Amino acid sequence: MTSKSHWENVYTKSSAKRVGWYRQHLQTSLEMIAATGAGLEARVIDIGGGAATLVDDLLGYGYERITVLDWSGAALSLTRSRLGNLASKVQWIEGDVKNVELPPDHYDIWHDRAVFHFLTDAADRRKYMDKLQRSLSGDGHVVIATFAPEAPPKCSGLNVQRYTPELLQIELGENFALEAQKPELHVTPGGVKQMYWYCRFRRLASPQ
């Protein structure tokens, strides 16, 4: 299982722009968040977004009800420093998504790029999904990106679980409808090719 110390080491020993998942702009994430139709008033939580650039662009587009959650305090500190005075507009949570306390029925958009696929243990995935289900609003949306089957079996020295949209649908369950899917080839700063699947789900009022 991934440890907090692993991620602290990642962000204290390497520049945020050198980690494998770095991307200057998470354009697909931004497009899928906009496509939810939730609007700029949406309460967005970025899971594992500690040093990612998504929060910068969301603020630039006018979103202001943003929460960034990450296990690494070092990653969160990097982004707060990068944002300067804008950091005060964001809620920052340092913690493990599986165990951290989140307000119930609160977030309109749950965004996760490259966290869920690190949960190779079924019990950890159930904890993650329970947290998602409890904290997402009744008509909320999920934007999630994971390694595709053709991606490498490891990332940051850790095993990952690779997914298709169909497998992600199984993980989320019948209370969620898959509304969009998109493959995306990511090339790391070191030149490694990683194929992702991006999926956008909508929570259903009742199972279909």
Backbone as CSV, one residue per row, in Angstrom:
resi,resn,N_x,N_y,N_z,CA_x,CA_y,CA_z,C_x,C_y,C_z
1,MET,0.845,-1.195,0.000,0.000,0.000,0.000,0.882,1.247,0.000
2,THR,0.470,2.268,-0.713,1.206,3.518,-0.782,1.277,4.169,0.593
3,SER,2.421,4.767,0.915,2.572,5.436,2.197,2.722,6.936,1.998
4,LYS,2.385,7.675,3.037,2.548,9.133,2.987,4.008,9.501,2.749
5,SER,4.931,8.761,3.382,6.351,9.084,3.250,6.824,8.962,1.799
6,HIS,6.226,8.039,1.052,6.602,7.895,-0.356,6.342,9.192,-1.112
7,TRP,5.141,9.767,-0.924,4.790,10.971,-1.668,5.519,12.197,-1.150
8,GLU,5.807,12.246,0.136,6.619,13.353,0.641,8.005,13.315,0.013
9,ASN,8.557,12.113,-0.125,9.876,11.978,-0.743,9.844,12.397,-2.208
10,VAL,8.773,12.039,-2.899,8.654,12.393,-4.318,8.754,13.906,-4.501
11,TYR,8.041,14.652,-3.656,7.951,16.098,-3.856,9.062,16.886,-3.171
12,THR,9.807,16.256,-2.287,10.949,16.947,-1.677,12.245,16.674,-2.442
13,LYS,12.265,15.583,-3.215,13.490,15.214,-3.925,13.451,15.563,-5.410
14,SER,12.270,15.950,-5.916,12.154,16.236,-7.347,11.306,17.479,-7.557
15,SER,11.617,18.215,-8.595,10.798,19.355,-8.977,9.416,18.863,-9.388
16,ALA,8.397,19.647,-9.075,7.035,19.276,-9.461,6.903,19.132,-10.975
17,LYS,7.757,19.808,-11.723,7.702,19.732,-13.177,8.443,18.515,-13.725
18,ARG,9.067,17.735,-12.837,9.795,16.552,-13.275,9.089,15.255,-12.910
19,VAL,8.035,15.315,-12.115,7.325,14.078,-11.767,6.612,13.560,-13.016
20,GLY,6.403,12.247,-13.053,5.926,11.614,-14.270,4.579,12.101,-14.761
21,TRP,3.712,12.535,-13.850,2.351,12.920,-14.235,2.208,14.412,-14.521
22,TYR,3.324,15.146,-14.483,3.238,16.594,-14.702,2.751,16.913,-16.108
23,ARG,1.871,17.891,-16.179,1.397,18.436,-17.443,1.138,19.920,-17.208
24,GLN,1.581,20.768,-18.122,1.482,22.210,-17.910,0.035,22.653,-17.750
25,HIS,-0.843,22.062,-18.551,-2.274,22.346,-18.447,-3.040,21.037,-18.607
26,LEU,-3.936,20.758,-17.680,-4.739,19.538,-17.764,-5.989,19.833,-18.597
27,GLN,-5.779,19.960,-19.901,-6.834,20.436,-20.778,-8.037,19.500,-20.812
28,THR,-7.786,18.200,-20.834,-8.906,17.259,-20.871,-9.712,17.339,-19.584
29,SER,-9.049,17.461,-18.460,-9.747,17.634,-17.185,-10.618,18.881,-17.219
30,LEU,-10.052,19.977,-17.700,-10.791,21.241,-17.752,-12.013,21.131,-18.660
31,GLU,-11.839,20.472,-19.799,-12.957,20.316,-20.731,-14.063,19.465,-20.114
32,MET,-13.681,18.400,-19.433,-14.698,17.526,-18.846,-15.398,18.189,-17.661
33,ILE,-14.669,18.957,-16.890,-15.294,19.692,-15.791,-16.304,20.695,-16.346
34,ALA,-15.920,21.424,-17.400,-16.843,22.383,-18.012,-18.062,21.678,-18.592
35,ALA,-17.844,20.476,-19.148,-18.934,19.748,-19.806,-19.973,19.222,-18.822
36,THR,-19.671,19.212,-17.532,-20.683,18.792,-16.562,-21.859,19.760,-16.537
37,GLY,-21.603,21.003,-16.939,-22.649,22.019,-16.905,-22.911,22.554,-15.515
38,ALA,-22.061,22.214,-14.571,-22.283,22.626,-13.181,-22.045,24.120,-12.974
39,GLY,-21.287,24.747,-13.850,-21.075,26.185,-13.760,-19.956,26.575,-12.819
40,LEU,-19.638,27.866,-12.809,-18.514,28.374,-12.023,-18.784,28.347,-10.522
41,GLU,-20.040,28.170,-10.127,-20.376,28.085,-8.707,-20.178,26.675,-8.151
42,ALA,-19.808,25.752,-9.000,-19.658,24.359,-8.579,-18.591,24.214,-7.504
43,ARG,-18.865,23.342,-6.556,-17.881,22.990,-5.533,-17.061,21.824,-6.077
44,VAL,-15.800,22.114,-6.367,-14.910,21.150,-7.021,-13.861,20.676,-6.027
45,ILE,-13.667,19.359,-5.953,-12.559,18.828,-5.164,-11.612,18.088,-6.103
46,ASP,-10.329,18.419,-6.005,-9.292,17.791,-6.820,-8.532,16.809,-5.938
47,ILE,-8.736,15.526,-6.182,-8.129,14.475,-5.384,-6.696,14.235,-5.861
48,GLY,-5.746,14.348,-4.946,-4.350,14.153,-5.310,-3.793,15.274,-6.153
49,GLY,-4.409,16.445,-6.056,-3.998,17.571,-6.899,-2.940,18.456,-6.289
50,GLY,-2.197,17.937,-5.333,-1.258,18.743,-4.559,-0.381,19.689,-5.336
51,ALA,0.380,19.180,-6.296,1.291,20.033,-7.057,0.834,20.203,-8.497
52,ALA,-0.382,19.748,-8.809,-0.889,19.837,-10.184,-1.313,21.266,-10.513
53,THR,-1.462,21.521,-11.801,-1.781,22.867,-12.276,-3.275,23.094,-12.457
54,LEU,-4.092,22.099,-12.166,-5.530,22.248,-12.402,-6.098,23.420,-11.625
55,VAL,-5.714,23.570,-10.372,-6.264,24.638,-9.541,-5.936,26.013,-10.121
56,ASP,-4.740,26.177,-10.682,-4.361,27.445,-11.310,-5.348,27.805,-12.419
57,ASP,-5.617,26.825,-13.283,-6.490,27.090,-14.424,-7.940,27.249,-13.997
58,LEU,-8.386,26.483,-13.001,-9.756,26.647,-12.516,-9.968,28.056,-11.959
59,LEU,-9.020,28.536,-11.198,-9.107,29.902,-10.688,-9.108,30.905,-11.838
60,GLY,-8.288,30.643,-12.840,-8.228,31.536,-13.993,-9.530,31.604,-14.764
61,TYR,-10.274,30.494,-14.779,-11.568,30.459,-15.463,-12.694,31.043,-14.622
62,GLY,-12.431,31.253,-13.327,-13.441,31.863,-12.478,-14.058,30.954,-11.429
63,TYR,-13.610,29.713,-11.342,-14.071,28.844,-10.259,-13.424,29.307,-8.954
64,GLU,-14.207,29.373,-7.896,-13.647,29.829,-6.623,-14.005,28.923,-5.451
65,ARG,-14.827,27.918,-5.689,-15.197,27.001,-4.602,-14.436,25.703,-4.816
66,ILE,-13.124,25.817,-4.666,-12.214,24.721,-5.005,-11.564,24.169,-3.741
67,THR,-11.497,22.849,-3.668,-10.758,22.162,-2.615,-9.695,21.290,-3.262
68,VAL,-8.481,21.340,-2.744,-7.402,20.470,-3.220,-6.988,19.560,-2.068
69,LEU,-7.054,18.265,-2.319,-6.701,17.269,-1.306,-5.483,16.494,-1.772
70,ASP,-4.507,16.351,-0.888,-3.329,15.552,-1.221,-2.729,14.993,0.059
71,TRP,-2.135,13.816,-0.070,-1.481,13.182,1.073,-0.179,13.901,1.429
72,SER,0.408,14.568,0.453,1.709,15.196,0.640,1.589,16.670,1.009
73,GLY,2.025,17.012,2.201,2.074,18.408,2.599,3.062,19.190,1.766
74,ALA,4.139,18.534,1.332,5.140,19.202,0.494,4.529,19.604,-0.840
75,ALA,3.691,18.734,-1.426,3.047,19.053,-2.700,2.093,20.232,-2.542
76,LEU,1.302,20.224,-1.486,0.373,21.327,-1.246,1.116,22.642,-1.040
77,SER,2.218,22.574,-0.330,3.009,23.774,-0.080,3.565,24.366,-1.375
78,LEU,3.986,23.493,-2.292,4.495,23.966,-3.581,3.438,24.768,-4.326
79,THR,2.212,24.265,-4.324,1.154,24.943,-5.071,0.711,26.224,-4.386
80,ARG,0.623,26.201,-3.069,0.273,27.432,-2.348,1.297,28.525,-2.638
81,SER,2.559,28.150,-2.661,3.602,29.138,-2.968,3.476,29.644,-4.391
82,ARG,3.155,28.745,-5.313,3.026,29.130,-6.719,1.863,30.091,-6.928
83,LEU,0.767,29.867,-6.206,-0.419,30.698,-6.366,-0.315,32.045,-5.669
84,GLY,0.531,32.129,-4.670,0.663,33.392,-3.943,-0.632,33.776,-3.248
85,ASN,-1.089,35.005,-3.431,-2.297,35.489,-2.760,-3.551,34.716,-3.163
86,LEU,-3.553,34.129,-4.351,-4.716,33.369,-4.807,-4.947,32.105,-3.975
87,ALA,-3.909,31.653,-3.271,-4.034,30.430,-2.478,-5.111,30.557,-1.408
88,SER,-5.387,31.775,-0.959,-6.388,31.981,0.088,-7.804,31.701,-0.412
89,LYS,-7.980,31.608,-1.739,-9.297,31.312,-2.297,-9.591,29.817,-2.342
90,VAL,-8.614,29.006,-1.982,-8.716,27.554,-2.103,-8.707,26.919,-0.717
91,GLN,-9.489,25.849,-0.550,-9.405,25.055,0.676,-8.390,23.946,0.445
92,TRP,-7.439,23.817,1.370,-6.367,22.834,1.245,-6.546,21.764,2.317
93,ILE,-6.519,20.507,1.897,-6.665,19.398,2.835,-5.490,18.451,2.662
94,GLU,-4.730,18.267,3.725,-3.644,17.291,3.716,-4.159,16.006,4.342
95,GLY,-4.216,14.945,3.574,-4.715,13.695,4.117,-4.874,12.632,3.054
96,ASP,-5.125,11.424,3.507,-5.372,10.261,2.664,-6.852,10.242,2.298
97,VAL,-7.166,10.258,1.025,-8.557,10.345,0.586,-9.406,9.217,1.160
98,LYS,-8.818,8.079,1.448,-9.578,6.939,1.950,-10.057,7.152,3.375
99,ASN,-9.355,8.003,4.117,-9.642,8.131,5.547,-9.973,9.542,6.010
100,VAL,-9.700,10.534,5.200,-9.900,11.915,5.619,-11.388,12.215,5.787
101,GLU,-11.698,13.144,6.681,-13.085,13.553,6.887,-13.474,14.597,5.837
102,LEU,-14.513,14.311,5.086,-15.031,15.245,4.088,-16.504,15.513,4.379
103,PRO,-16.980,16.712,4.099,-18.394,17.020,4.376,-19.320,16.159,3.526
104,PRO,-20.399,15.653,4.086,-21.313,14.796,3.321,-22.141,15.589,2.315
105,ASP,-22.451,14.932,1.196,-23.356,15.495,0.186,-22.958,16.930,-0.184
106,HIS,-21.682,17.136,-0.442,-21.164,18.509,-0.543,-20.627,18.868,-1.926
107,TYR,-19.768,18.034,-2.496,-19.053,18.430,-3.711,-19.887,18.156,-4.955
108,ASP,-19.857,19.118,-5.870,-20.570,18.975,-7.137,-19.736,18.237,-8.177
109,ILE,-18.422,18.384,-8.082,-17.509,17.724,-9.029,-16.348,17.116,-8.261
110,TRP,-16.151,15.831,-8.452,-15.019,15.091,-7.874,-14.057,14.822,-9.017
111,HIS,-12.851,15.384,-8.946,-11.853,15.198,-10.000,-10.671,14.407,-9.455
112,ASP,-10.266,13.407,-10.225,-9.133,12.565,-9.828,-8.358,12.188,-11.078
113,ARG,-7.175,12.723,-11.205,-6.263,12.296,-12.265,-5.079,11.590,-11.619
114,ALA,-5.059,10.267,-11.779,-3.902,9.459,-11.391,-3.753,9.224,-9.893
115,VAL,-4.874,9.129,-9.173,-4.825,8.656,-7.786,-5.455,7.272,-7.682
116,PHE,-6.658,7.137,-8.210,-7.395,5.881,-8.036,-6.617,4.682,-8.552
117,HIS,-5.849,4.854,-9.612,-5.165,3.679,-10.169,-4.027,3.170,-9.280
118,PHE,-3.638,3.936,-8.271,-2.643,3.438,-7.318,-3.256,2.500,-6.270
119,LEU,-4.568,2.428,-6.213,-5.229,1.590,-5.215,-5.377,0.183,-5.778
120,THR,-4.366,-0.633,-5.552,-4.353,-1.986,-6.099,-5.054,-2.985,-5.184
121,ASP,-5.370,-2.576,-3.977,-6.069,-3.438,-3.029,-7.570,-3.157,-3.080
122,ALA,-8.369,-4.198,-3.194,-9.821,-4.033,-3.330,-10.425,-3.319,-2.127
123,ALA,-9.910,-3.586,-0.934,-10.437,-2.935,0.271,-10.176,-1.431,0.227
124,ASP,-9.018,-1.026,-0.284,-8.718,0.402,-0.415,-9.636,1.062,-1.436
125,ARG,-9.936,0.355,-2.515,-10.844,0.917,-3.527,-12.249,1.095,-2.953
126,ARG,-12.678,0.164,-2.122,-13.999,0.300,-1.505,-14.045,1.507,-0.573
127,LYS,-12.973,1.740,0.171,-12.917,2.910,1.049,-12.971,4.197,0.243
128,TYR,-12.237,4.223,-0.856,-12.225,5.392,-1.733,-13.631,5.658,-2.257
129,MET,-14.269,4.627,-2.774,-15.601,4.800,-3.349,-16.628,5.174,-2.290
130,ASP,-16.472,4.668,-1.101,-17.386,5.051,-0.023,-17.239,6.531,0.294
131,LYS,-15.998,7.021,0.298,-15.761,8.447,0.552,-16.357,9.298,-0.572
132,LEU,-16.174,8.852,-1.810,-16.733,9.564,-2.951,-18.257,9.624,-2.847
133,GLN,-18.875,8.477,-2.599,-20.341,8.410,-2.547,-20.904,9.290,-1.438
134,ARG,-20.232,9.334,-0.294,-20.743,10.094,0.843,-20.582,11.601,0.655
135,SER,-19.510,12.022,0.014,-19.211,13.452,-0.043,-19.702,14.125,-1.315
136,LEU,-20.106,13.346,-2.323,-20.597,13.926,-3.575,-22.061,14.312,-3.423
137,SER,-22.421,15.435,-4.015,-23.810,15.885,-3.944,-24.719,14.934,-4.719
138,GLY,-26.011,15.062,-4.486,-26.970,14.136,-5.072,-26.996,14.119,-6.580
139,ASP,-26.655,15.234,-7.214,-26.597,15.292,-8.680,-25.182,15.615,-9.151
140,GLY,-24.199,15.126,-8.400,-22.805,15.456,-8.677,-22.205,14.683,-9.842
141,HIS,-20.981,15.082,-10.188,-20.258,14.504,-11.321,-18.886,14.024,-10.868
142,VAL,-18.376,13.021,-11.570,-17.042,12.485,-11.304,-16.245,12.532,-12.596
143,VAL,-15.075,13.163,-12.544,-14.126,13.141,-13.654,-12.897,12.398,-13.153
144,ILE,-12.614,11.270,-13.781,-11.535,10.423,-13.279,-10.667,9.953,-14.438
145,ALA,-9.359,9.978,-14.236,-8.403,9.541,-15.255,-7.456,8.530,-14.640
146,THR,-7.317,7.398,-15.306,-6.444,6.325,-14.842,-5.595,5.808,-15.995
147,PHE,-4.577,5.043,-15.657,-3.813,4.351,-16.691,-4.734,3.408,-17.462
148,ALA,-4.561,3.386,-18.781,-5.268,2.446,-19.646,-4.519,1.102,-19.639
149,PRO,-5.154,0.042,-20.150,-4.505,-1.270,-20.144,-3.137,-1.309,-20.818
150,GLU,-2.932,-0.473,-21.843,-1.654,-0.482,-22.554,-0.583,0.383,-21.890
151,ALA,-0.915,1.054,-20.812,0.063,1.874,-20.084,1.014,0.979,-19.295
152,PRO,2.126,1.523,-18.828,3.045,0.721,-18.017,2.359,0.198,-16.747
153,PRO,2.837,-0.917,-16.200,2.229,-1.491,-14.995,2.626,-0.772,-13.714
154,LYS,3.569,0.172,-13.810,4.016,0.904,-12.629,4.100,2.391,-12.925
155,CYS,3.999,3.180,-11.851,4.200,4.617,-11.928,4.833,5.057,-10.622
156,SER,5.829,5.901,-10.694,6.541,6.370,-9.508,7.053,5.198,-8.667
157,GLY,7.425,4.105,-9.332,7.954,2.937,-8.643,6.915,2.065,-7.977
158,LEU,5.632,2.392,-8.162,4.543,1.656,-7.515,3.684,0.951,-8.558
159,ASN,3.148,-0.205,-8.182,2.210,-0.899,-9.052,0.930,-0.086,-9.195
160,VAL,0.313,-0.169,-10.361,-0.960,0.498,-10.587,-1.972,-0.512,-11.119
161,GLN,-3.237,-0.159,-10.966,-4.342,-0.931,-11.513,-4.815,-0.207,-12.767
162,ARG,-4.794,-0.878,-13.907,-5.149,-0.223,-15.164,-6.617,-0.495,-15.510
163,TYR,-7.235,0.477,-16.194,-8.682,0.434,-16.397,-9.090,0.759,-17.830
164,THR,-10.235,0.229,-18.191,-11.004,0.688,-19.343,-12.198,1.469,-18.794
165,PRO,-12.923,2.221,-19.622,-14.134,2.872,-19.125,-15.135,1.892,-18.531
166,GLU,-15.230,0.705,-19.121,-16.161,-0.295,-18.629,-15.777,-0.761,-17.222
167,LEU,-14.488,-0.919,-16.982,-14.037,-1.339,-15.653,-14.249,-0.229,-14.627
168,LEU,-14.053,1.012,-15.034,-14.324,2.123,-14.121,-15.815,2.198,-13.787
169,GLN,-16.658,1.916,-14.763,-18.093,1.896,-14.506,-18.443,0.854,-13.441
170,ILE,-17.815,-0.296,-13.519,-18.052,-1.339,-12.512,-17.642,-0.849,-11.133
171,GLU,-16.512,-0.163,-11.056,-16.026,0.326,-9.762,-16.995,1.352,-9.168
172,LEU,-17.519,2.253,-9.985,-18.430,3.271,-9.474,-19.820,2.714,-9.189
173,GLY,-20.238,1.750,-9.976,-21.512,1.108,-9.706,-22.677,1.714,-10.471
174,GLU,-23.854,1.126,-10.267,-25.029,1.459,-11.066,-25.626,2.825,-10.736
175,ASN,-25.159,3.454,-9.666,-25.662,4.792,-9.334,-25.013,5.896,-10.165
176,PHE,-24.118,5.513,-11.076,-23.418,6.492,-11.904,-23.545,6.132,-13.376
177,ALA,-23.776,7.144,-14.196,-23.868,6.962,-15.642,-22.615,7.518,-16.311
178,LEU,-22.008,6.722,-17.165,-20.847,7.165,-17.930,-21.325,8.063,-19.066
179,GLU,-20.938,9.335,-19.029,-21.414,10.306,-20.016,-20.373,10.665,-21.066
180,ALA,-19.090,10.462,-20.765,-18.045,10.782,-21.739,-16.803,9.978,-21.412
181,GLN,-16.075,9.643,-22.438,-14.815,8.928,-22.267,-13.833,9.378,-23.340
182,LYS,-12.556,9.423,-22.981,-11.560,9.910,-23.929,-10.192,9.329,-23.593
183,PRO,-9.546,8.671,-24.558,-8.166,8.232,-24.329,-7.223,9.411,-24.506
184,GLU,-6.149,9.414,-23.750,-5.172,10.501,-23.889,-3.773,9.946,-23.664
185,LEU,-2.905,10.201,-24.611,-1.517,9.786,-24.470,-0.751,10.871,-23.731
186,HIS,-0.193,10.502,-22.604,0.632,11.422,-21.818,2.084,10.996,-21.955
187,VAL,2.936,11.952,-22.224,4.382,11.688,-22.277,5.026,12.381,-21.089
188,THR,5.683,11.616,-20.249,6.266,12.166,-19.032,7.442,13.086,-19.376
189,PRO,7.868,13.924,-18.419,9.047,14.762,-18.658,10.276,13.940,-19.033
190,GLY,10.300,12.666,-18.630,11.412,11.789,-18.981,11.230,11.055,-20.289
191,GLY,10.109,11.300,-20.979,9.896,10.703,-22.291,9.143,9.388,-22.307
192,VAL,8.610,8.948,-21.171,7.862,7.692,-21.106,6.422,7.933,-21.558
193,LYS,5.936,7.067,-22.436,4.565,7.186,-22.930,3.600,6.444,-22.003
194,GLN,2.542,7.130,-21.612,1.533,6.559,-20.725,0.145,6.863,-21.301
195,MET,-0.595,5.822,-21.628,-1.943,6.025,-22.134,-2.923,6.069,-20.974
196,TYR,-3.744,7.116,-20.951,-4.774,7.286,-19.926,-6.156,7.085,-20.539
197,TRP,-7.106,6.691,-19.700,-8.523,6.831,-20.020,-9.114,7.888,-19.101
198,TYR,-9.726,8.889,-19.707,-10.495,9.892,-18.976,-11.969,9.516,-19.072
199,CYS,-12.665,9.564,-17.957,-14.099,9.277,-17.962,-14.843,10.318,-17.128
200,ARG,-16.030,10.674,-17.617,-16.902,11.586,-16.874,-18.210,10.873,-16.566
201,PHE,-18.535,10.821,-15.282,-19.739,10.152,-14.810,-20.683,11.160,-14.167
202,ARG,-21.965,10.865,-14.243,-22.987,11.656,-13.558,-23.715,10.767,-12.560
203,ARG,-23.901,11.279,-11.367,-24.644,10.538,-10.359,-26.127,10.516,-10.729
204,LEU,-26.740,9.362,-10.601,-28.142,9.206,-10.930,-29.000,9.375,-9.685
205,ALA,-30.200,9.887,-9.904,-31.132,10.047,-8.783,-31.511,8.700,-8.199
206,SER,-31.576,7.682,-9.068,-31.860,6.312,-8.617,-31.243,5.360,-9.618
207,PRO,-30.877,4.151,-9.208,-30.248,3.195,-10.128,-31.133,2.914,-11.322
208,GLN,-30.487,2.749,-12.485,-31.235,2.397,-13.695,-31.115,0.902,-13.965
